[in-house]
Amino acid sequence: MRDFARLVYLSARLIAGRWMWTVPLVPLLWLAFLILRLLVGWETEAYTPASVQNGLIGMPLAILAVALGVRIIAGDIDRRTLEIAYTVPGGARRVWIGKLVAAGLMLVAAELLLAVVIVVWLTDFPIGALYGPLQAAAFHLVLAMALSALFKSEVTGALVTIPLLFFGLALSSTRVSPFFDTTQPSIVDVADPSDILAWTVQNRIGYVLVIAAIGVLAFARAEQREQMMSG
């Protein structure tokens, strides 16, 4: 466990730099902007619990996930250290899993900070609302990791993932979206509670499987040494 904790720490340094402790603070800039809008009168209506899952937490957390995800595998390509990763005892996958865990911990820390600021400054919300944003962030983390490995570029991976992120956000009222939010009036006001529960279970279990599948495919792609080193 001590060795793995050391690996996660070093992995965090690789994907976030020496100022990695400040990374979870970055999404707070979004909340600072929203609070400023309320203070100066640009926004006249107070935020409600229905706006927490996606508008206040989900979107900034997912964007941070993309920024971290593209650096897990493609970061080694851009820094010309991919060949070194293949020589690590235990395989290159061990290095990338350490980075993936480090990125996940940063996302959890960022979400907790967002939640505290929201409760203090904006609105109360049920603790269960924290799972939805974390699911969306985890999905976009592995998606960005996979696409950046596929295109062998951090920038290209981010440019492909970000439009998919906002497309999923626009479809947040449907159960196929990683941002599926059952607190929206368009769902609560028209659907039966039993249907909402069934849709939620389908969405949550489905995305656990999707996230795992994308992660496996990303590692399988990255372990094709000849293809990754070519070009």
Secondary structure, 3 states (H helix, E strand, C coil): CHHHHHHHHHHHHHHHCCCHHHHHHCCHHHHHHHHHHHHHCCCCCCCCHHHHHHHHHHHHHHHHHHHHHCCCCHHHHHCCCHHHHHCCCCCHHHHHHHHHHHHHHHHHHHHHHHHHHHHHHCCCCCHHHHHHHHHHHHHHHHHHHHHHHHHCCHHHHHHHHHHHHHHHHHCCCCCCCCCCCCCCHHHHCCCCHHHHHHHHHHHHHHHHHHHHHHHHHHHHHHCCHHHHHCC
